[in-house]
């Protein structure tokens, strides 16, 4: 057939219109789908950016702040306040070298309380993070060495951290105080030390029982044990002697190891060179001998403690002592 009937022509027109409408609908659906996909991509990208902004980078379990401070939250406190400018923050801290050697522990070296005055400083690496903390928070930090000593101790890097890139910090945020509360707290700690002095002898005896298999008690109430005996030269007034020693608190934490790697020389009996208790111990020793002993506070740093705050008042001390030479 070469010609269409009228009915056929009409059906063809309807069919063409139907196809055109379906094609238009299909294009509309495609455009809507493309728009939806673009929208979803935009939302996903925004969420990624938002989460990156809110969630810090994690490296070996530590988050990294914008100031390159590595920090880890150990426990979240139940406080409600954040520090404000001029507040005093009562902290418990341990400061360690990069190789985990402890060089400061507030439990011993800040017996009146370890306080940091909070001051807003946009250039601070470590102290700036304190604005994020609340009372009761426990944290660990890895702080760039130069920033740490500048912000905390206001001085240059000491010799024992010269090769370290970071200082390790263990910190618990105890309380926020003003200047008056800070002074009252220090007074209360002094009273606490005086009260604890009543139990000093018990503290010494418990240490000796737990750390010495056997021991003697010598003049002044010193608990004394030989680790190495010799029959070499004895020590008497006026003789030149050389010694090495280590000093510990009664929880076995080392506080003085500065001269154990080399001997220190002095004349036995000279005033002001050694603790009174150490002078007493040396009378019992010979060249080459090594002893361990516990000094009661009245034969060490007494009721005032050491002038640098390293030794608290009424603090018994444990020493290992070696006599390397007697002349």
Backbone as CSV, one residue per row, in Angstrom:
resi,resn,N_x,N_y,N_z,CA_x,CA_y,CA_z,C_x,C_y,C_z
1,UNK,0.849,-1.202,0.000,0.000,0.000,0.000,0.872,1.235,0.000
2,UNK,0.514,2.163,-0.907,1.310,3.392,-0.992,0.678,4.543,-0.244
3,UNK,-0.581,4.487,0.085,-1.273,5.615,0.733,-1.885,5.151,2.048
4,UNK,-1.884,6.075,3.049,-2.509,5.806,4.348,-3.953,6.223,4.317
5,UNK,-4.750,5.454,4.999,-6.131,5.890,5.181,-6.150,6.973,6.226
6,UNK,-7.258,7.654,6.373,-7.408,8.726,7.376,-7.211,8.182,8.774
7,UNK,-7.722,7.014,9.037,-7.577,6.420,10.389,-6.121,6.114,10.684
8,UNK,-5.438,5.580,9.644,-4.016,5.263,9.843,-3.202,6.523,10.118
9,UNK,-3.500,7.599,9.379,-2.774,8.870,9.567,-2.989,9.414,10.964
10,UNK,-4.247,9.322,11.397,-4.572,9.829,12.750,-3.816,9.036,13.798
11,UNK,-3.798,7.705,13.667,-3.069,6.865,14.637,-1.577,7.172,14.642
12,UNK,-1.042,7.452,13.472,0.389,7.775,13.385,0.709,9.055,14.130
13,UNK,-0.158,10.051,14.002,0.061,11.337,14.710,0.028,11.116,16.213
14,UNK,-0.978,10.334,16.665,-1.065,10.056,18.115,0.187,9.319,18.618
15,UNK,0.655,8.392,17.777,1.839,7.617,18.167,3.077,8.508,18.280
16,UNK,3.223,9.442,17.326,4.368,10.363,17.365,4.299,11.268,18.600
17,UNK,3.096,11.783,18.896,2.932,12.632,20.098,3.252,11.849,21.367
18,UNK,2.806,10.589,21.384,3.046,9.747,22.572,4.556,9.542,22.791
19,UNK,5.269,9.280,21.700,6.727,9.083,21.800,7.428,10.361,22.259
20,UNK,6.955,11.494,21.686,7.558,12.782,22.071,7.357,13.063,23.551
21,UNK,6.160,12.827,24.055,5.852,13.068,25.477,6.710,12.167,26.365
22,UNK,6.807,10.890,25.965,7.632,9.966,26.763,9.100,10.367,26.769
23,UNK,9.577,10.855,25.603,10.956,11.314,25.509,11.199,12.510,26.409
24,UNK,10.237,13.434,26.427,10.349,14.611,27.302,10.375,14.192,28.768
25,UNK,9.458,13.254,29.114,9.420,12.782,30.506,10.745,12.120,30.889
26,UNK,11.270,11.310,29.952,12.529,10.614,30.227,13.662,11.606,30.466
27,UNK,13.695,12.670,29.643,14.735,13.693,29.814,14.577,14.434,31.139
28,UNK,13.312,14.696,31.515,13.058,15.375,32.795,13.554,14.517,33.946
29,UNK,13.242,13.192,33.879,13.682,12.288,34.939,15.215,12.237,35.010
30,UNK,15.836,12.206,33.841,17.305,12.180,33.811,17.891,13.440,34.441
31,UNK,17.311,14.597,34.096,17.801,15.869,34.646,17.621,15.905,36.159
32,UNK,16.445,15.403,36.606,16.218,15.372,38.053,17.206,14.437,38.747
33,UNK,17.475,13.283,38.112,18.419,12.315,38.687,19.823,12.915,38.780
34,UNK,20.225,13.634,37.707,21.550,14.277,37.702,21.652,15.320,38.808
35,UNK,20.575,16.123,38.941,20.557,17.141,39.999,20.652,16.495,41.382
36,UNK,19.916,15.362,41.556,19.923,14.673,42.843,21.313,14.125,43.158
37,UNK,21.947,13.532,42.134,23.299,13.000,42.332,24.278,14.105,42.701
38,UNK,24.175,15.250,41.966,25.051,16.391,42.280,24.826,16.878,43.702
39,UNK,23.561,16.912,44.109,23.222,17.369,45.459,23.801,16.424,46.514
40,UNK,23.663,15.112,46.246,24.189,14.127,47.191,25.709,14.213,47.294
41,UNK,26.357,14.409,46.137,27.815,14.570,46.143,28.218,15.797,46.945
42,UNK,27.491,16.892,46.751,27.782,18.135,47.473,27.594,17.943,48.978
43,UNK,26.506,17.255,49.352,26.254,17.002,50.772,27.365,16.133,51.363
44,UNK,27.727,15.074,50.638,28.773,14.167,51.121,30.098,14.902,51.282
45,UNK,30.439,15.734,50.298,31.685,16.494,50.354,31.673,17.459,51.532
46,UNK,30.511,18.088,51.760,30.385,19.021,52.882,30.554,18.305,54.213
47,UNK,29.957,17.096,54.306,30.081,16.315,55.537,31.522,15.924,55.797
48,UNK,32.234,15.568,54.724,33.653,15.217,54.873,34.444,16.412,55.384
49,UNK,34.210,17.571,54.776,34.900,18.780,55.220,34.561,19.107,56.661
50,UNK,33.277,18.977,56.999,32.811,19.303,58.356,33.445,18.367,59.373
51,UNK,33.456,17.054,59.016,34.026,16.096,59.964,35.518,16.288,60.096
52,UNK,36.198,16.648,59.030,37.632,16.913,59.108,37.914,18.112,59.989
53,UNK,37.010,19.049,59.949,37.191,20.256,60.737,36.980,19.975,62.216
54,UNK,35.997,19.084,62.503,35.627,18.796,63.890,36.441,17.655,64.493
55,UNK,36.733,16.628,63.691,37.464,15.487,64.201,38.930,15.621,63.822
56,UNK,39.842,15.757,64.836,41.257,15.939,64.532,41.883,14.672,63.971
57,UNK,42.984,14.870,63.320,43.751,13.764,62.772,44.240,12.869,63.901
58,UNK,44.244,11.560,63.691,44.718,10.617,64.689,46.039,10.016,64.236
59,UNK,47.055,10.041,65.105,48.344,9.432,64.835,48.752,8.641,66.064
60,UNK,48.867,7.317,65.907,49.224,6.426,67.021,48.344,6.639,68.250
61,UNK,47.078,6.866,68.009,46.142,7.032,69.113,46.050,8.445,69.651
62,UNK,46.885,9.355,69.178,46.873,10.751,69.608,46.168,11.602,68.551
63,UNK,45.349,12.515,69.029,44.791,13.537,68.142,45.831,14.634,67.966
64,UNK,45.761,15.335,66.864,46.730,16.393,66.570,45.982,17.709,66.382
65,UNK,46.337,18.690,67.201,45.665,19.985,67.128,46.245,20.820,65.992
66,UNK,45.635,21.959,65.758,46.112,22.855,64.697,47.486,23.427,65.012
67,UNK,47.876,23.398,66.304,49.202,23.901,66.705,50.242,22.783,66.772
68,UNK,49.869,21.595,66.218,50.773,20.443,66.196,51.019,19.879,67.591
69,UNK,50.028,20.013,68.469,50.074,19.418,69.798,49.394,18.046,69.727
70,UNK,50.108,17.017,70.153,49.547,15.672,70.196,48.881,15.474,71.558
71,UNK,47.631,15.043,71.559,46.930,14.873,72.835,46.007,13.660,72.790
72,UNK,45.804,13.087,73.972,44.954,11.916,74.109,44.113,12.084,75.367
73,UNK,42.806,11.940,75.244,41.913,12.034,76.394,41.841,10.667,77.071
74,UNK,42.241,10.619,78.359,42.210,9.355,79.103,40.889,9.194,79.846
75,UNK,40.491,10.214,80.588,39.180,10.217,81.242,38.583,11.612,81.140
76,UNK,37.266,11.658,81.044,36.562,12.932,80.956,36.044,13.299,82.340
77,UNK,36.348,14.511,82.783,35.944,14.944,84.112,34.467,15.262,84.219
78,UNK,34.036,15.474,85.460,32.628,15.807,85.694,32.436,17.280,86.038
79,UNK,33.460,18.082,85.795,33.339,19.519,86.046,32.462,20.191,85.005
80,UNK,32.168,21.443,85.270,31.314,22.200,84.346,31.991,23.463,83.826
81,UNK,33.085,23.887,84.494,33.734,25.147,84.126,34.968,24.915,83.269
82,UNK,35.175,25.840,82.354,36.433,25.911,81.619,37.272,27.046,82.208
83,UNK,38.605,26.937,82.141,39.447,28.017,82.670,39.217,29.330,81.942
84,UNK,39.353,30.412,82.706,39.316,31.740,82.091,40.593,32.479,82.447
85,UNK,40.846,33.555,81.773,42.092,34.281,81.936,42.329,34.670,83.392
86,UNK,43.524,34.339,83.910,43.875,34.682,85.286,43.594,33.605,86.309
87,UNK,42.920,32.523,85.912,42.652,31.418,86.832,43.941,30.657,87.135
88,UNK,43.968,30.058,88.339,45.047,29.137,88.692,44.513,27.714,88.566
89,UNK,45.242,26.883,87.831,44.812,25.514,87.574,45.648,24.568,88.429
90,UNK,44.978,23.854,89.343,45.652,22.861,90.172,45.740,21.567,89.372
91,UNK,46.965,21.073,89.194,47.203,19.914,88.346,48.041,18.870,89.068
92,UNK,47.882,17.627,88.675,48.845,16.574,88.971,49.542,16.260,87.656
93,UNK,50.864,16.322,87.633,51.581,16.116,86.371,52.789,15.206,86.542
94,UNK,53.102,14.524,85.464,54.386,13.859,85.290,54.958,14.361,83.971
95,UNK,56.199,14.835,84.007,56.883,15.270,82.803,58.019,14.289,82.518
96,UNK,58.070,13.804,81.273,59.070,12.811,80.889,59.793,13.242,79.628
97,UNK,61.021,12.756,79.498,61.759,12.971,78.260,61.154,12.112,77.163
98,UNK,61.667,12.283,75.965,61.164,11.507,74.831,61.374,10.012,75.046
99,UNK,62.406,9.653,75.833,62.702,8.244,76.120,62.080,7.767,77.429
100,UNK,61.069,8.505,77.903,60.288,8.106,79.087,61.046,8.214,80.402
101,UNK,62.065,9.022,80.466,62.757,9.270,81.730,62.035,10.394,82.482
102,UNK,61.546,10.089,83.679,60.779,11.054,84.466,61.706,12.143,85.015
103,UNK,61.399,13.417,84.731,62.215,14.488,85.295,61.425,15.435,86.188
104,UNK,60.114,15.269,86.260,59.321,16.080,87.187,58.037,15.346,87.521
105,UNK,57.739,15.267,88.846,56.511,14.629,89.316,55.926,15.519,90.413
106,UNK,54.766,16.066,90.169,54.200,17.044,91.102,53.864,16.445,92.463
107,UNK,53.630,15.145,92.541,53.320,14.532,93.829,54.428,14.749,94.846
108,UNK,55.679,14.756,94.357,56.817,14.947,95.246,57.373,16.368,95.179
109,UNK,57.477,16.891,93.985,58.228,18.129,93.793,57.385,19.395,93.908
110,UNK,56.116,19.229,94.154,55.255,20.405,94.360,54.265,20.074,95.476
111,UNK,54.803,19.833,96.674,53.975,19.344,97.774,52.925,20.368,98.214
112,UNK,53.127,21.637,97.911,52.113,22.662,98.233,51.014,22.730,97.178
113,UNK,51.178,21.940,96.135,50.232,21.982,95.019,50.922,22.514,93.778
114,UNK,50.665,21.871,92.660,51.263,22.308,91.402,50.226,23.137,90.641
115,UNK,50.514,24.425,90.483,49.570,25.349,89.847,50.167,25.921,88.563
116,UNK,49.322,26.068,87.583,49.676,26.790,86.363,48.685,27.943,86.217
117,UNK,49.212,29.142,86.056,48.325,30.283,85.829,47.918,30.311,84.361
118,UNK,46.606,30.299,84.129,46.118,30.276,82.754,46.011,31.692,82.199
119,UNK,46.703,31.924,81.106,46.638,33.206,80.402,46.413,32.930,78.927
120,UNK,45.443,33.599,78.369,45.153,33.403,76.953,46.330,33.897,76.121
121,UNK,46.767,33.045,75.229,47.890,33.382,74.361,47.719,32.609,73.061
122,UNK,47.407,33.313,72.014,47.129,32.655,70.728,48.352,31.937,70.176
123,UNK,49.559,32.327,70.655,50.779,31.704,70.155,51.191,30.480,70.967
124,UNK,50.512,30.217,72.085,50.872,29.083,72.931,50.485,27.768,72.250
125,UNK,51.370,26.791,72.325,51.099,25.480,71.746,50.418,24.578,72.773
126,UNK,50.991,24.518,73.978,50.495,23.625,75.021,49.410,24.285,75.874
127,UNK,49.701,25.447,76.432,48.778,26.075,77.379,47.463,26.501,76.730
128,UNK,47.481,26.719,75.430,46.241,27.125,74.767,45.181,26.026,74.845
129,UNK,45.616,24.766,74.975,44.654,23.666,75.009,43.863,23.631,76.322
130,UNK,44.384,24.268,77.375,43.720,24.221,78.674,42.321,24.831,78.630
131,UNK,42.073,25.717,77.684,40.750,26.317,77.565,39.693,25.286,77.175
132,UNK,40.137,24.139,76.623,39.224,23.080,76.213,38.898,22.118,77.346
133,UNK,39.625,22.209,78.473,39.524,21.208,79.525,38.560,21.625,80.628
134,UNK,38.083,20.616,81.381,37.257,20.851,82.564,37.847,20.071,83.732
135,UNK,37.431,20.431,84.933,37.938,19.772,86.131,37.658,18.270,86.072
136,UNK,38.687,17.483,86.388,38.559,16.032,86.367,39.123,15.380,85.125
137,UNK,39.387,16.154,84.079,39.955,15.588,82.852,41.349,15.009,83.116
138,UNK,41.608,13.839,82.540,42.956,13.268,82.530,43.414,13.190,81.080
139,UNK,44.631,13.657,80.826,45.120,13.763,79.455,46.559,13.268,79.364
140,UNK,46.946,12.904,78.160,48.348,12.697,77.831,48.679,13.602,76.651
141,UNK,49.885,14.164,76.677,50.310,15.077,75.624,51.714,14.720,75.155
142,UNK,51.998,15.044,73.909,53.361,15.095,73.403,53.555,16.521,72.880
143,UNK,54.380,17.282,73.588,54.516,18.713,73.333,55.880,18.998,72.711
144,UNK,55.949,19.801,71.659,57.260,20.188,71.122,58.154,20.742,72.231
145,UNK,59.376,20.269,72.297,60.251,20.534,73.441,60.456,22.023,73.707
146,UNK,60.771,22.788,72.689,61.036,24.219,72.882,59.802,24.929,73.422
147,UNK,58.634,24.614,72.882,57.385,25.231,73.340,57.105,24.872,74.792
148,UNK,57.332,23.608,75.150,57.049,23.150,76.515,57.856,23.945,77.541
149,UNK,59.165,24.015,77.383,60.001,24.672,78.393,59.790,26.185,78.399
150,UNK,59.471,26.752,77.271,59.177,28.185,77.213,57.880,28.506,77.940
151,UNK,56.836,27.690,77.729,55.513,27.979,78.294,55.387,27.558,79.758
152,UNK,56.026,26.449,80.154,55.866,25.924,81.508,56.935,26.444,82.465
153,UNK,58.185,26.369,82.069,59.272,26.751,82.966,59.917,28.086,82.614
154,UNK,59.467,28.700,81.525,59.967,30.022,81.115,61.488,30.041,80.932
155,UNK,62.025,28.947,80.417,63.471,28.928,80.184,63.812,28.109,78.948
156,UNK,65.103,28.022,78.681,65.584,27.296,77.511,65.545,25.788,77.761
157,UNK,65.754,25.010,76.712,65.739,23.555,76.832,66.929,23.103,77.681
158,UNK,66.713,22.316,78.754,67.826,21.840,79.583,68.607,20.742,78.875
159,UNK,69.763,20.436,79.418,70.678,19.509,78.750,70.060,18.126,78.530
160,UNK,69.206,17.674,79.470,68.689,16.309,79.368,67.596,16.175,78.310
161,UNK,67.163,17.284,77.719,66.160,17.232,76.641,66.666,17.862,75.349
162,UNK,67.937,18.164,75.290,68.474,18.886,74.132,68.248,18.154,72.815
163,UNK,68.277,16.816,72.830,68.135,16.035,71.599,66.708,15.548,71.368
164,UNK,65.806,15.923,72.251,64.414,15.459,72.156,63.572,16.429,71.335
165,UNK,62.712,15.876,70.496,61.804,16.737,69.736,60.513,17.008,70.501
166,UNK,60.181,16.112,71.460,58.955,16.296,72.243,59.209,15.999,73.719
167,UNK,58.327,16.540,74.562,58.253,16.189,75.985,56.926,15.467,76.194
168,UNK,56.955,14.366,76.951,55.741,13.612,77.236,55.137,14.094,78.555
169,UNK,53.838,14.325,78.532,53.136,14.864,79.688,51.964,13.963,80.053
170,UNK,51.877,13.603,81.341,50.681,12.956,81.891,50.067,13.958,82.868
171,UNK,48.809,14.270,82.693,48.217,15.395,83.411,46.809,15.075,83.884
172,UNK,46.514,15.448,85.126,45.129,15.416,85.601,44.762,16.806,86.093
173,UNK,43.636,17.315,85.613,43.140,18.647,85.950,42.286,18.511,87.213
174,UNK,42.807,19.014,88.345,42.135,18.829,89.635,41.092,19.907,89.904
175,UNK,41.491,21.171,89.794,40.556,22.239,90.172,40.983,23.573,89.579
176,UNK,39.998,24.476,89.473,40.235,25.872,89.095,40.124,26.714,90.364
177,UNK,41.128,27.557,90.624,41.137,28.381,91.837,41.531,29.815,91.504
178,UNK,41.141,30.727,92.414,41.668,32.087,92.325,42.879,32.179,93.247
179,UNK,43.508,33.352,93.325,44.744,33.502,94.089,44.543,33.197,95.570
180,UNK,43.414,33.617,96.137,43.157,33.387,97.553,42.976,31.892,97.846
181,UNK,42.196,31.211,97.009,41.997,29.773,97.192,43.316,29.013,97.049
182,UNK,44.152,29.474,96.148,45.463,28.849,95.940,46.302,28.928,97.211
183,UNK,46.330,30.094,97.867,47.104,30.266,99.100,46.536,29.411,100.228
184,UNK,45.232,29.342,100.335,44.596,28.521,101.370,44.916,27.039,101.159
185,UNK,44.950,26.631,99.913,45.280,25.235,99.604,46.705,24.923,100.047
186,UNK,47.653,25.827,99.760,49.047,25.618,100.151,49.175,25.508,101.674
187,UNK,48.426,26.327,102.403,48.456,26.260,103.868,47.929,24.923,104.371
188,UNK,46.879,24.425,103.733,46.305,23.139,104.153,47.286,21.993,103.904
189,UNK,48.057,22.081,102.818,49.040,21.033,102.532,50.170,21.054,103.559
190,UNK,50.511,22.241,104.051,51.530,22.348,105.089,51.056,21.663,106.373
191,UNK,49.814,21.913,106.735,49.232,21.284,107.928,49.197,19.765,107.757
192,UNK,48.867,19.327,106.547,48.810,17.894,106.257,50.176,17.245,106.439
193,UNK,51.241,17.925,106.003,52.600,17.398,106.162,52.967,17.275,107.636
194,UNK,52.583,18.265,108.429,52.880,18.226,109.863,52.169,17.037,110.517
195,UNK,50.926,16.808,110.121,50.169,15.672,110.658,50.803,14.338,110.244
196,UNK,51.252,14.275,109.016,51.847,13.033,108.517,53.183,12.714,109.175
197,UNK,53.839,13.740,109.726,55.128,13.535,110.386,55.006,12.548,111.548
198,UNK,53.829,12.456,112.124,53.602,11.530,113.243,53.784,10.075,112.812
199,UNK,53.608,9.831,111.511,53.668,8.460,111.005,54.947,8.181,110.229
200,UNK,55.938,9.087,110.353,57.172,8.949,109.575,57.921,7.668,109.926
201,UNK,58.010,7.354,111.204,58.746,6.157,111.620,58.089,4.900,111.059
202,UNK,56.750,4.871,111.075,56.037,3.721,110.503,56.310,3.605,109.006
203,UNK,56.356,4.746,108.323,56.645,4.753,106.887,58.021,4.168,106.607
204,UNK,59.002,4.566,107.414,60.365,4.052,107.247,60.432,2.552,107.518
205,UNK,59.781,2.130,108.605,59.824,0.715,108.981,59.161,-0.158,107.913
206,UNK,58.053,0.301,107.375,57.372,-0.454,106.313,58.250,-0.573,105.076
207,UNK,58.943,0.516,104.747,59.833,0.466,103.590,60.940,-0.555,103.816
208,UNK,61.562,-0.502,105.009,62.660,-1.416,105.301,62.207,-2.874,105.244
209,UNK,61.040,-3.156,105.798,60.529,-4.531,105.795,60.220,-5.022,104.388
210,UNK,59.752,-4.129,103.534,59.347,-4.520,102.179,60.496,-4.533,101.180
211,UNK,61.595,-3.831,101.498,62.684,-3.684,100.525,64.023,-4.235,100.988
212,UNK,64.189,-4.479,102.286,65.419,-5.066,102.806,65.091,-6.456,103.365
213,UNK,65.903,-7.442,103.055,65.699,-8.751,103.681,66.060,-8.693,105.154
214,UNK,67.109,-7.950,105.440,67.500,-7.726,106.832,68.177,-6.359,106.908
215,UNK,68.157,-5.743,108.058,68.725,-4.398,108.196,69.063,-4.136,109.660
216,UNK,69.915,-3.142,109.845,70.296,-2.686,111.181,69.730,-1.286,111.404
217,UNK,69.586,-0.924,112.667,69.227,0.449,113.028,70.441,1.076,113.686
218,UNK,70.908,2.175,113.108,72.095,2.844,113.663,71.715,4.214,114.215
219,UNK,72.685,4.938,114.686,72.487,6.213,115.374,71.528,7.134,114.632
220,UNK,70.580,7.723,115.383,69.622,8.663,114.805,68.383,8.006,114.227
221,UNK,68.266,6.672,114.364,67.103,5.973,113.827,67.201,5.682,112.345
222,UNK,68.439,5.548,111.842,68.663,5.238,110.425,68.565,3.729,110.218
223,UNK,67.741,3.308,109.249,67.692,1.898,108.865,68.758,1.673,107.800
224,UNK,69.621,0.659,108.026,70.885,0.555,107.292,71.116,-0.893,106.865
225,UNK,71.592,-1.060,105.618,71.888,-2.404,105.114,73.114,-2.366,104.207
226,UNK,74.046,-3.278,104.443,75.197,-3.432,103.556,74.798,-4.190,102.296
227,UNK,75.144,-3.665,101.130,74.973,-4.381,99.869,76.290,-5.015,99.421
228,UNK,77.400,-4.411,99.862,78.727,-4.957,99.569,79.672,-4.570,100.702
229,UNK,80.391,-5.561,101.237,81.338,-5.309,102.309,82.765,-5.537,101.823
230,UNK,83.720,-4.792,102.413,85.143,-4.993,102.125,85.917,-4.906,103.442
231,UNK,87.188,-5.160,103.373,88.076,-4.981,104.539,89.096,-3.898,104.240
232,UNK,88.741,-2.970,103.366,89.661,-1.916,102.917,89.711,-0.766,103.925
233,UNK,90.224,0.370,103.481,90.472,1.528,104.350,89.189,2.026,105.009
234,UNK,89.312,2.405,106.281,88.184,2.983,107.008,88.143,4.491,106.791
235,UNK,87.043,5.095,107.196,86.838,6.535,107.020,86.924,7.213,108.388
236,UNK,87.668,8.297,108.433,87.773,9.066,109.671,87.870,10.548,109.340
237,UNK,87.722,11.391,110.350,87.723,12.845,110.145,88.991,13.308,109.453
238,UNK,88.820,14.189,108.475,89.950,14.779,107.771,90.407,14.018,106.553
239,UNK,89.940,12.777,106.382,90.351,12.007,105.212,89.610,12.486,103.968
240,UNK,90.304,12.406,102.838,89.678,12.723,101.554,88.975,11.475,101.044
241,UNK,87.687,11.595,100.727,86.941,10.442,100.240,86.198,10.808,98.965
242,UNK,85.863,9.785,98.223,85.069,9.958,97.004,83.876,9.011,97.092
243,UNK,82.695,9.516,96.752,81.477,8.714,96.857,80.614,8.870,95.608
244,UNK,79.756,7.873,95.401,78.662,7.939,94.431,77.372,7.640,95.186
245,UNK,76.271,8.235,94.744,75.009,7.919,95.429,73.814,8.162,94.525
246,UNK,72.708,7.497,94.901,71.391,7.730,94.316,70.425,8.017,95.452
247,UNK,69.440,8.888,95.187,68.435,9.205,96.197,67.037,8.870,95.718
248,UNK,66.216,8.281,96.608,64.852,7.868,96.272,63.870,8.365,97.337
249,UNK,62.642,8.572,96.931,61.555,8.703,97.892,61.163,7.300,98.363
250,UNK,60.316,7.222,99.382,59.952,5.913,99.908,58.968,5.155,99.020
251,UNK,58.542,5.740,97.909,57.775,4.966,96.925,58.695,4.466,95.806
252,UNK,60.028,4.559,96.065,61.075,4.084,95.143,61.207,4.930,93.887
253,UNK,60.646,6.113,93.879,60.847,7.011,92.746,62.166,7.764,92.929
254,UNK,62.987,7.724,91.899,64.312,8.336,91.941,64.203,9.857,91.901
255,UNK,64.908,10.541,92.804,64.919,12.002,92.738,66.318,12.567,92.517
256,UNK,67.361,11.773,92.730,68.722,12.286,92.558,69.626,11.178,92.046
257,UNK,70.019,11.310,90.799,70.947,10.357,90.191,72.105,11.096,89.547
258,UNK,72.256,12.362,89.930,73.165,13.248,89.200,74.631,12.889,89.365
259,UNK,74.998,12.223,90.456,76.424,11.953,90.658,76.729,10.456,90.729
260,UNK,75.787,9.606,90.359,76.083,8.178,90.460,77.012,7.713,89.349
261,UNK,77.022,8.384,88.226,77.893,7.969,87.132,79.336,8.434,87.329
262,UNK,79.577,9.323,88.288,80.938,9.754,88.601,81.025,10.089,90.080
263,UNK,82.220,9.990,90.613,82.408,10.222,92.041,82.498,11.708,92.362
264,UNK,82.073,12.053,93.578,82.247,13.406,94.086,83.238,13.335,95.247
265,UNK,84.201,14.234,95.254,85.281,14.234,96.255,85.029,15.299,97.313
266,UNK,85.361,14.989,98.558,85.300,15.976,99.637,86.076,15.442,100.836
267,UNK,86.262,16.308,101.803,86.949,15.938,103.036,85.918,15.545,104.077
268,UNK,86.051,14.344,104.622,85.052,13.852,105.565,85.075,14.695,106.849
269,UNK,83.884,15.114,107.254,83.755,15.947,108.452,83.560,17.415,108.137
270,UNK,83.792,17.823,106.871,83.589,19.221,106.493,82.108,19.577,106.600
271,UNK,81.829,20.757,107.120,80.455,21.187,107.327,79.813,21.642,106.017
272,UNK,78.524,21.332,105.862,77.756,21.860,104.740,77.907,21.106,103.445
273,UNK,78.668,20.012,103.431,78.864,19.284,102.180,77.908,18.107,102.025
274,UNK,77.557,17.490,103.132,76.681,16.327,103.087,75.575,16.449,104.130
275,UNK,74.486,15.746,103.899,73.433,15.659,104.908,73.990,15.038,106.185
276,UNK,73.450,15.451,107.310,73.918,14.932,108.590,73.813,13.410,108.649
277,UNK,72.705,12.884,108.164,72.514,11.433,108.177,73.528,10.704,107.326
278,UNK,73.932,11.290,106.201,74.921,10.650,105.346,76.291,10.632,106.012
279,UNK,76.605,11.683,106.767,77.860,11.704,107.528,77.886,10.548,108.526
280,UNK,76.757,10.293,109.190,76.672,9.205,110.168,76.892,7.856,109.488
281,UNK,76.271,7.664,108.334,76.398,6.402,107.602,77.838,6.149,107.184
282,UNK,78.531,7.194,106.721,79.906,7.025,106.241,80.848,6.531,107.339
283,UNK,80.551,6.826,108.592,81.381,6.319,109.705,81.373,4.796,109.747
284,UNK,80.318,4.186,109.202,80.163,2.733,109.239,80.747,2.052,108.010
285,UNK,81.370,2.827,107.111,81.763,2.276,105.821,83.274,2.254,105.617
286,UNK,83.680,1.434,104.655,85.063,1.347,104.208,85.131,1.585,102.697
287,UNK,86.328,1.778,102.212,86.524,1.953,100.771,85.989,0.744,100.008
288,UNK,85.224,1.000,98.945,84.693,-0.065,98.099,83.344,-0.602,98.538
289,UNK,82.877,-0.202,99.712,81.605,-0.727,100.198,80.408,0.023,99.593
290,UNK,79.296,-0.700,99.507,78.039,-0.120,99.031,76.967,-0.412,100.068
291,UNK,76.200,0.607,100.429,75.133,0.435,101.412,73.839,1.067,100.901
292,UNK,72.743,0.646,101.509,71.451,1.261,101.267,70.864,1.608,102.626
293,UNK,70.254,2.799,102.732,69.777,3.227,104.046,68.617,4.204,103.909
294,UNK,67.881,4.354,105.004,66.741,5.271,105.049,67.015,6.320,106.115
295,UNK,67.006,7.578,105.706,67.221,8.683,106.641,65.886,9.247,107.128
296,UNK,65.716,9.397,108.446,64.551,10.149,108.923,64.706,11.613,108.538
297,UNK,63.616,12.329,108.447,63.661,13.702,107.927,64.566,14.612,108.742
298,UNK,64.657,14.380,110.085,65.477,15.287,110.905,66.967,15.151,110.607
299,UNK,67.359,14.066,109.905,68.750,13.897,109.486,68.915,14.141,107.988
300,UNK,67.849,14.645,107.352,67.894,14.958,105.919,67.552,16.438,105.727
301,UNK,66.335,16.747,105.281,65.976,18.139,105.008,64.965,18.713,105.995
302,UNK,64.617,17.927,107.026,63.878,18.458,108.155,62.459,18.907,107.887
303,UNK,61.995,19.800,108.740,60.596,20.236,108.690,60.332,21.297,107.636
304,UNK,61.361,21.793,106.993,61.181,22.792,105.933,61.257,22.184,104.535
305,UNK,61.910,21.022,104.432,62.150,20.463,103.108,63.309,21.166,102.427
306,UNK,63.613,20.788,101.203,64.730,21.417,100.489,64.308,22.776,99.941
307,UNK,65.272,23.646,99.762,64.989,25.020,99.321,64.434,25.068,97.902
308,UNK,64.753,24.063,97.086,64.257,24.047,95.704,62.894,23.366,95.570
309,UNK,62.344,22.904,96.699,61.036,22.264,96.664,61.066,20.804,96.253
310,UNK,62.249,20.291,95.934,62.360,18.907,95.485,61.989,17.923,96.590
311,UNK,62.377,18.259,97.827,62.099,17.391,98.973,61.071,18.074,99.870
312,UNK,59.930,17.453,100.111,58.914,18.053,100.986,59.355,18.067,102.444
313,UNK,58.678,18.818,103.304,58.944,18.760,104.743,58.641,17.367,105.305
314,UNK,59.347,17.017,106.364,59.116,15.761,107.083,59.147,14.556,106.140
315,UNK,60.124,14.552,105.239,60.190,13.506,104.217,61.388,12.587,104.460
316,UNK,61.168,11.326,104.854,62.284,10.377,104.945,62.796,10.043,103.554
317,UNK,64.076,9.763,103.443,64.691,9.529,102.136,65.499,8.246,102.133
318,UNK,65.546,7.611,100.968,66.290,6.370,100.782,67.499,6.661,99.891
319,UNK,68.673,6.140,100.299,69.887,6.349,99.502,70.611,5.030,99.271
320,UNK,71.242,4.935,98.095,72.283,3.936,97.835,73.592,4.708,97.766
321,UNK,74.591,4.247,98.495,75.837,4.999,98.625,77.020,4.054,98.438
322,UNK,77.988,4.481,97.618,79.216,3.718,97.403,80.419,4.599,97.710
323,UNK,81.371,4.071,98.483,82.622,4.776,98.752,83.643,4.281,97.729
324,UNK,84.016,5.121,96.794,84.920,4.695,95.709,86.394,4.905,96.044
325,UNK,86.674,5.804,97.020,88.086,6.027,97.379,88.188,6.636,98.776
326,UNK,89.252,6.306,99.457,89.586,6.886,100.765,91.079,7.160,100.767
327,UNK,91.456,8.402,101.066,92.898,8.767,101.094,93.261,9.395,102.432
